[in-house]
């Protein structure tokens, strides 16, 4: 089971009025969740609002106390608005093969194990893939993470997806559309983006979360 801090219930209403800064922090997180399917990092929130990281963390803790956020231990980008968590449950999902986040690598379509994750809605087909490589570190996706992926075959511009290139190699990248072509954009300046005709790339799913095990 995922160690989820439920000291504030996901179903509980916000019991105290939020300050302007707390509302701004919550708005950034909710917008990022709707656009990317994952929370922004503390550093990203701080930069967006012109705050110190320590001050941002204080606002996050206050939002948790007031019932606006839940904190999920053991996962990267672990703050979730209660509007996202409400109506979602924990589920066991399969761990399917490995994914190279540095260069495309044939994805092994075999189940290596199972993991329990939160935030999966009924009716969704969701699986996990092990990340290999450092090309997505700027998005908080690290080597060895389990990327939680919702199966789908379309993507909006800017979403982080699992893409299959030429039906051979699977890779996690940011999806950038340019008319008849698509760019698979890494989040690490050490790696170059790859632009291909869109017919050579198939979306296999959208990254909606991460699972990270700490020593």
Secondary structure as UniProt FT lines:
FT   STRAND          4..5
FT   TURN            10..11
FT   HELIX           20..36
FT   HELIX           42..49
FT   HELIX           53..65
FT   TURN            66..67
FT   STRAND          69..72
FT   TURN            73..74
FT   STRAND          79..81
FT   HELIX           82..85
FT   TURN            86..87
FT   STRAND          89..100
FT   STRAND          111..120
FT   TURN            122..123
FT   STRAND          126..132
FT   TURN            135..136
FT   HELIX           137..139
FT   TURN            143..144
FT   STRAND          146..151
FT   TURN            157..158
FT   STRAND          160..165
FT   TURN            166..168
FT   STRAND          169..178
FT   TURN            179..180
FT   STRAND          181..185
FT   TURN            189..190
FT   STRAND          194..197
FT   HELIX           198..200
FT   STRAND          201..211
//
